[in-house]
Amino acid sequence: MCELAAEFYEDFFKKNEVVRPHPYTDTPLIEFDNEDENIPEVTLNELIETIHA
């Protein structure tokens, strides 16, 4: 198993152009079920109650 990984990385780093995707910016787009729903407005008191709960 270790030799397989070692061979993979040897070949990987021999390439002229290595693409290393960024974990946050290069992730595939997420399709949410509720993306068309509006986010309801809250009052400051509701927000404070939620934070303290």
VEXTORTOR-933451 format. One record per residue: residue number from 1; residue in one letter; x, y, z of N, C-alpha, C, O in turn. Coordinates in Angstrom, 2 decimals, decimal comma, padded with zeros to 5 digits, always signed. Each point is the difference from the previous one (the first is absolute). Layout:
% VEXTORTOR-933451
{i=NUM&aa=a&n_x=X&n_y=Y&n_z=Z&ca_x=X&ca_y=Y&ca_z=Z&c_x=X&c_y=Y&c_z=Z&o_x=X&o_y=Y&o_z=Z};
...
//
This chain:
% VEXTORTOR-933451
{i=1&aa=m&n_x=+000,83&n_y=-001,19&n_z=+000,00&ca_x=-000,83&ca_y=+001,19&ca_z=+000,00&c_x=+000,88&c_y=+001,26&c_z=+000,00&o_x=-000,28&o_y=+000,95&o_z=-000,73};
{i=2&aa=c&n_x=+001,32&n_y=-000,95&n_z=+001,55&ca_x=+000,90&ca_y=+001,16&ca_z=+000,06&c_x=+000,72&c_y=+000,20&c_z=-001,33&o_x=+000,19&o_y=+001,13&o_z=-000,45};
{i=3&aa=e&n_x=+000,20&n_y=-002,24&n_z=-000,17&ca_x=+000,70&ca_y=+000,12&ca_z=-001,28&c_x=-000,92&c_y=+000,54&c_z=-001,08&o_x=+000,44&o_y=+000,77&o_z=-000,87};
{i=4&aa=l&n_x=-001,70&n_y=-001,15&n_z=+000,91&ca_x=-000,97&ca_y=+000,51&ca_z=-000,97&c_x=-000,14&c_y=+001,52&c_z=+000,14&o_x=-000,02&o_y=+000,72&o_z=-000,99};
{i=5&aa=a&n_x=-000,08&n_y=-000,26&n_z=+002,23&ca_x=-000,10&ca_y=+001,44&ca_z=+000,25&c_x=+001,29&c_y=+000,72&c_z=-000,42&o_x=-000,05&o_y=+001,08&o_z=-000,58};
{i=6&aa=a&n_x=+001,19&n_y=-001,68&n_z=+000,88&ca_x=+001,28&ca_y=+000,61&ca_z=-000,36&c_x=+000,13&c_y=+000,12&c_z=-001,52&o_x=+000,44&o_y=+001,03&o_z=-000,50};
{i=7&aa=e&n_x=-000,82&n_y=-002,06&n_z=-000,22&ca_x=+000,06&ca_y=+000,05&ca_z=-001,46&c_x=-000,95&c_y=+001,06&c_z=-000,55&o_x=+000,34&o_y=+000,72&o_z=-000,94};
{i=8&aa=f&n_x=-001,53&n_y=-000,63&n_z=+001,51&ca_x=-000,96&ca_y=+001,00&ca_z=-000,44&c_x=+000,58&c_y=+001,40&c_z=+000,14&o_x=-000,06&o_y=+000,80&o_z=-000,94};
{i=9&aa=y&n_x=+000,62&n_y=-000,49&n_z=+002,11&ca_x=+000,53&ca_y=+001,34&ca_z=+000,22&c_x=+001,27&c_y=+000,27&c_z=-000,79&o_x=+000,26&o_y=+001,14&o_z=-000,37};
{i=10&aa=e&n_x=+000,54&n_y=-002,17&n_z=+000,10&ca_x=+001,16&ca_y=+000,19&ca_z=-000,86&c_x=-000,44&c_y=+000,44&c_z=-001,38&o_x=+000,53&o_y=+000,95&o_z=-000,57};
{i=11&aa=d&n_x=-001,52&n_y=-001,66&n_z=+000,03&ca_x=-000,52&ca_y=+000,36&ca_z=-001,33&c_x=-000,71&c_y=+001,35&c_z=+000,04&o_x=+000,10&o_y=+000,79&o_z=-000,94};
{i=12&aa=f&n_x=-000,80&n_y=-000,54&n_z=+002,01&ca_x=-000,77&ca_y=+001,24&ca_z=+000,13&c_x=+000,90&c_y=+001,22&c_z=-000,03&o_x=-000,30&o_y=+000,98&o_z=-000,67};
{i=13&aa=f&n_x=+001,41&n_y=-001,03&n_z=+001,39&ca_x=+000,89&ca_y=+001,16&ca_z=+000,08&c_x=+000,97&c_y=+000,09&c_z=-001,17&o_x=+000,73&o_y=+000,98&o_z=-000,11};
{i=14&aa=k&n_x=-000,70&n_y=-001,97&n_z=-000,76&ca_x=+000,80&ca_y=+000,09&ca_z=-001,22&c_x=-000,70&c_y=+000,84&c_z=-001,06&o_x=+000,64&o_y=+000,47&o_z=-000,94};
{i=15&aa=k&n_x=-001,94&n_y=-000,28&n_z=+001,08&ca_x=-000,77&ca_y=+000,76&ca_z=-000,99&c_x=+000,46&c_y=+001,45&c_z=+000,01&o_x=+000,37&o_y=+000,55&o_z=+001,04};
{i=16&aa=n&n_x=-000,39&n_y=+000,07&n_z=-002,24&ca_x=+000,42&ca_y=+001,40&ca_z=-000,11&c_x=-000,98&c_y=+000,93&c_z=+000,68&o_x=+000,41&o_y=+000,94&o_z=+000,69};
{i=17&aa=e&n_x=-001,68&n_y=-001,19&n_z=-000,86&ca_x=-001,02&ca_y=+000,89&ca_z=+000,56&c_x=-000,90&c_y=-000,82&c_z=+000,93&o_x=-000,78&o_y=-000,83&o_z=-000,45};
{i=18&aa=v&n_x=+000,91&n_y=+001,09&n_z=+001,72&ca_x=-000,77&ca_y=-000,73&ca_z=+001,00&c_x=-001,13&c_y=+000,90&c_z=+000,48&o_x=+000,23&o_y=+001,12&o_z=+000,46};
{i=19&aa=v&n_x=-001,46&n_y=-001,60&n_z=-000,58&ca_x=-001,16&ca_y=+000,77&ca_z=+000,44&c_x=-000,40&c_y=-000,50&c_z=+001,37&o_x=-000,35&o_y=-001,17&o_z=+000,17};
{i=20&aa=r&n_x=+000,40&n_y=+002,06&n_z=+000,80&ca_x=-000,42&ca_y=-000,35&ca_z=+001,35&c_x=-001,24&c_y=+000,82&c_z=+000,33&o_x=+000,12&o_y=+001,17&o_z=+000,35};
{i=21&aa=p&n_x=-001,31&n_y=-001,75&n_z=-000,46&ca_x=-001,21&ca_y=+000,78&ca_z=+000,25&c_x=-000,09&c_y=+000,45&c_z=+001,45&o_x=+000,38&o_y=-000,73&o_z=+000,92};
{i=22&aa=h&n_x=-000,88&n_y=+001,94&n_z=-000,73&ca_x=-000,19&ca_y=+000,55&ca_z=+001,34&c_x=-001,27&c_y=-000,62&c_z=+000,59&o_x=-001,01&o_y=-000,06&o_z=-000,70};
{i=23&aa=p&n_x=+001,03&n_y=-000,39&n_z=+001,95&ca_x=-001,15&ca_y=-000,71&ca_z=+000,55&c_x=-001,26&c_y=+000,85&c_z=+000,16&o_x=-001,10&o_y=-000,54&o_z=+000,05};
{i=24&aa=y&n_x=+001,24&n_y=+001,87&n_z=+000,02&ca_x=-001,19&ca_y=+000,84&ca_z=+000,19&c_x=-000,48&c_y=+000,60&c_z=-001,31&o_x=-001,20&o_y=+000,01&o_z=-000,27};
{i=25&aa=t&n_x=+002,12&n_y=+000,50&n_z=-000,53&ca_x=-000,42&ca_y=+000,72&ca_z=-001,20&c_x=-000,24&c_y=-000,90&c_z=-001,20&o_x=-000,72&o_y=+000,40&o_z=-000,92};
{i=26&aa=d&n_x=+001,29&n_y=-001,57&n_z=+000,88&ca_x=-000,14&ca_y=-000,88&ca_z=-001,15&c_x=-000,96&c_y=-001,16&c_z=+000,23&o_x=+000,04&o_y=-001,00&o_z=-000,73};
{i=27&aa=t&n_x=-000,88&n_y=+001,11&n_z=+001,72&ca_x=-000,98&ca_y=-001,06&ca_z=+000,24&c_x=-001,15&c_y=+000,14&c_z=-000,99&o_x=-000,27&o_y=+001,10&o_z=-000,47};
{i=28&aa=p&n_x=-000,39&n_y=-002,18&n_z=+000,14&ca_x=-001,14&ca_y=+000,11&ca_z=-000,91&c_x=-001,13&c_y=+000,81&c_z=+000,63&o_x=-000,15&o_y=+000,04&o_z=+001,22};
{i=29&aa=l&n_x=-000,64&n_y=+000,59&n_z=-002,07&ca_x=-001,11&ca_y=+000,79&ca_z=+000,50&c_x=-001,02&c_y=-000,89&c_z=+000,70&o_x=-000,25&o_y=-001,13&o_z=-000,42};
{i=30&aa=i&n_x=-000,33&n_y=+001,65&n_z=+001,47&ca_x=-001,00&ca_y=-000,74&ca_z=+000,77&c_x=-001,38&c_y=+000,49&c_z=-000,41&o_x=-000,26&o_y=+001,21&o_z=-000,01};
{i=31&aa=e&n_x=-000,62&n_y=-002,14&n_z=-000,34&ca_x=-001,36&ca_y=+000,36&ca_z=-000,34&c_x=-000,89&c_y=-000,28&c_z=+001,21&o_x=-000,24&o_y=-001,15&o_z=+000,36};
{i=32&aa=f&n_x=-000,24&n_y=+002,22&n_z=+000,25&ca_x=-000,84&ca_y=-000,13&ca_z=+001,18&c_x=-001,45&c_y=-000,18&c_z=-000,42&o_x=-000,44&o_y=+000,56&o_z=-001,01};
{i=33&aa=d&n_x=-000,32&n_y=-001,33&n_z=+001,80&ca_x=-001,42&ca_y=-000,22&ca_z=-000,30&c_x=-000,82&c_y=+001,26&c_z=+000,20&o_x=-000,98&o_y=+000,22&o_z=-000,71};
{i=34&aa=n&n_x=+001,37&n_y=+000,61&n_z=+001,65&ca_x=-000,79&ca_y=+001,18&ca_z=+000,35&c_x=+000,66&c_y=+001,31&c_z=-000,44&o_x=-000,17&o_y=+001,02&o_z=+000,67};
{i=35&aa=e&n_x=+000,89&n_y=-001,03&n_z=-001,76&ca_x=+000,73&ca_y=+001,21&ca_z=-000,40&c_x=-000,93&c_y=+001,13&c_z=-000,45&o_x=+000,42&o_y=+001,16&o_z=-000,01};
{i=36&aa=d&n_x=-001,66&n_y=-001,47&n_z=-000,35&ca_x=-000,93&ca_y=+001,04&ca_z=-000,43&c_x=-000,76&c_y=+000,62&c_z=+001,16&o_x=-000,69&o_y=+001,01&o_z=-000,18};
{i=37&aa=e&n_x=+000,80&n_y=-001,58&n_z=+001,37&ca_x=-000,72&ca_y=+000,53&ca_z=+001,15&c_x=+000,70&c_y=+001,25&c_z=+000,54&o_x=+001,23&o_y=+000,08&o_z=+000,02};
{i=38&aa=n&n_x=-002,03&n_y=+000,88&n_z=+000,39&ca_x=+000,56&ca_y=+001,22&ca_z=+000,60&c_x=+000,40&c_y=-000,27&c_z=+001,45&o_x=-000,62&o_y=-000,82&o_z=+000,68};
{i=39&aa=i&n_x=+001,64&n_y=+001,51&n_z=-000,23&ca_x=+000,42&ca_y=-000,10&ca_z=+001,39&c_x=-000,84&c_y=+000,99&c_z=+000,80&o_x=+000,01&o_y=+001,19&o_z=-000,30};
{i=40&aa=p&n_x=-000,73&n_y=-001,66&n_z=+001,30&ca_x=-000,89&ca_y=+000,91&ca_z=+000,74&c_x=+000,81&c_y=+001,00&c_z=+000,84&o_x=+001,09&o_y=-000,29&o_z=+000,47};
{i=41&aa=e&n_x=-001,67&n_y=+001,47&n_z=-000,31&ca_x=+000,63&ca_y=+001,02&ca_z=+000,82&c_x=-000,20&c_y=-000,34&c_z=+001,47&o_x=-001,01&o_y=-000,59&o_z=+000,38};
{i=42&aa=v&n_x=+001,98&n_y=+000,96&n_z=+000,44&ca_x=-000,10&ca_y=-000,21&ca_z=+001,45&c_x=+000,25&c_y=+001,32&c_z=+000,70&o_x=+000,66&o_y=+000,90&o_z=-000,52};
{i=43&aa=t&n_x=-001,20&n_y=-000,81&n_z=+001,71&ca_x=+000,26&ca_y=+001,19&ca_z=+000,81&c_x=+001,27&c_y=-000,23&c_z=+000,81&o_x=+000,48&o_y=-001,13&o_z=+000,12};
{i=44&aa=l&n_x=+000,04&n_y=+002,19&n_z=+000,41&ca_x=+001,21&ca_y=-000,11&ca_z=+000,81&c_x=-000,25&c_y=-000,87&c_z=+001,23&o_x=+000,87&o_y=-000,78&o_z=+000,40};
{i=45&aa=n&n_x=-002,04&n_y=+000,92&n_z=+000,21&ca_x=-000,32&ca_y=-000,81&ca_z=+001,18&c_x=-000,05&c_y=-001,48&c_z=-000,34&o_x=+000,48&o_y=-000,82&o_z=+000,78};
{i=46&aa=e&n_x=-001,07&n_y=+000,45&n_z=-001,92&ca_x=-000,03&ca_y=-001,41&ca_z=-000,41&c_x=+001,41&c_y=-000,53&c_z=-000,21&o_x=+000,30&o_y=-001,14&o_z=+000,38};
{i=47&aa=l&n_x=+000,54&n_y=+001,94&n_z=-000,97&ca_x=+001,38&ca_y=-000,41&ca_z=-000,24&c_x=+000,74&c_y=-000,21&c_z=+001,31&o_x=+000,71&o_y=-001,00&o_z=+000,16};
{i=48&aa=i&n_x=-000,87&n_y=+001,91&n_z=+000,78&ca_x=+000,67&ca_y=-000,12&ca_z=+001,30&c_x=-000,51&c_y=-001,22&c_z=+000,74&o_x=+000,80&o_y=-000,71&o_z=+000,63};
{i=49&aa=e&n_x=-002,10&n_y=+000,44&n_z=-000,68&ca_x=-000,56&ca_y=-001,19&ca_z=+000,66&c_x=+000,57&c_y=-001,27&c_z=-000,60&o_x=+000,29&o_y=-000,96&o_z=+000,72};
{i=50&aa=t&n_x=-000,13&n_y=+000,94&n_z=-002,03&ca_x=+000,54&ca_y=-001,18&ca_z=-000,67&c_x=+001,45&c_y=-000,23&c_z=+000,39&o_x=+000,42&o_y=-001,13&o_z=+000,22};
{i=51&aa=i&n_x=+000,35&n_y=+002,20&n_z=-000,13&ca_x=+001,41&ca_y=-000,13&ca_z=+000,35&c_x=+000,17&c_y=-000,46&c_z=+001,44&o_x=+000,88&o_y=-000,81&o_z=+000,29};
{i=52&aa=h&n_x=-001,71&n_y=+001,30&n_z=+000,61&ca_x=+000,12&ca_y=-000,37&ca_z=+001,41&c_x=-000,59&c_y=-001,37&c_z=+000,30&o_x=+000,26&o_y=-000,55&o_z=+001,07};
{i=53&aa=a&n_x=-001,03&n_y=-000,01&n_z=-001,98&ca_x=-000,64&ca_y=-001,31&ca_z=+000,25&c_x=+000,98&c_y=-001,13&c_z=-000,05&o_x=-000,38&o_y=-001,16&o_z=+000,18};
//
